[in-house]
Amino acid sequence: MNNFSIRAAKRDEASDILGFIKELAEYEKMGDKVVATTELLEKWIFDEGKAEVIFAIEDEKKIGFALYFHNFSTFLGKAGIYLEDLYISPEYRGKGYGKEMLKYLAETAIERGCGRLDWSCLDWNQPSIDFYLSLGAEQLSEWTVYRLEGESLYNMAKE
């Protein structure tokens, strides 16, 4: 992996972040759901500091990304890191880069004193599930994710 590295994204790379988000959305069969723009990413990641992004780089070419942010565990009484997205372009998979990205995030969590690293995976994505289980990740099958967005979010706020 001499030609592989990981580094933090910079503001002027918001369009690259958006490109990877769109690639990931297509892979997840949700390409029509992406409404993010470079301006929104610049605002929320770089101005507001609500998330962080790292790039996977091979031979000076960006080949993947991870977007993450801090959450909080009331049971542990400390912060954690929530990995929102991890994506490596298909032609670069199988080289251990995804594992290196997770290792980097685990190291970041430990350096920051976090208690855990969490993420979600679509239940049909068996290659990723198998990969995560091979790393010793625990599948939390007793938890179900819920979401309010769009009109439902608006209606809840107005009740």
VENRAVEN-V929724 format. One record per pair of residues at least 24 apart in sequence whose C-alpha atoms are under 8 Angstrom apart, sorted by the first residue. I is the first residue (numbers start at 1). J is the second residue. D is the distance in Angstrom with one decimal. If there is no record, write none. Layout:
# VENRAVEN-V929724
I J D
I J D
This chain:
# VENRAVEN-V929724
3 57 8.0
3 58 5.4
3 59 5.2
3 60 7.9
4 56 7.3
4 57 5.5
4 58 4.5
4 59 6.6
4 97 7.9
5 56 6.1
5 57 5.2
5 58 6.6
6 54 6.5
6 55 5.6
6 56 4.9
6 57 6.0
6 101 7.4
7 54 5.4
7 55 5.5
7 56 7.1
7 57 7.9
8 52 7.7
8 53 5.9
8 54 4.3
8 55 6.3
9 52 7.8
9 53 5.5
9 54 5.3
9 55 6.3
11 42 6.2
11 46 6.2
14 38 5.3
14 39 7.9
14 41 6.2
14 42 6.2
17 53 7.9
17 65 7.3
20 64 6.8
20 65 6.9
20 87 7.3
23 89 7.9
24 87 6.4
56 88 7.6
56 97 7.3
56 101 7.3
63 88 6.0
63 89 5.7
63 92 7.0
64 88 4.1
64 89 5.8
66 101 7.5
73 115 7.9
76 115 6.8
78 113 8.0
78 114 6.3
78 115 6.2
79 113 7.7
79 114 5.1
79 115 6.3
79 116 7.8
80 109 6.8
80 114 4.6
80 115 5.3
80 116 4.9
80 117 5.9
80 118 7.6
81 109 6.3
81 114 7.0
81 116 6.5
81 117 4.9
81 118 6.3
82 117 5.9
82 118 4.8
82 119 5.7
83 117 7.2
83 118 6.1
83 119 4.9
83 120 7.9
84 119 6.3
84 120 7.5
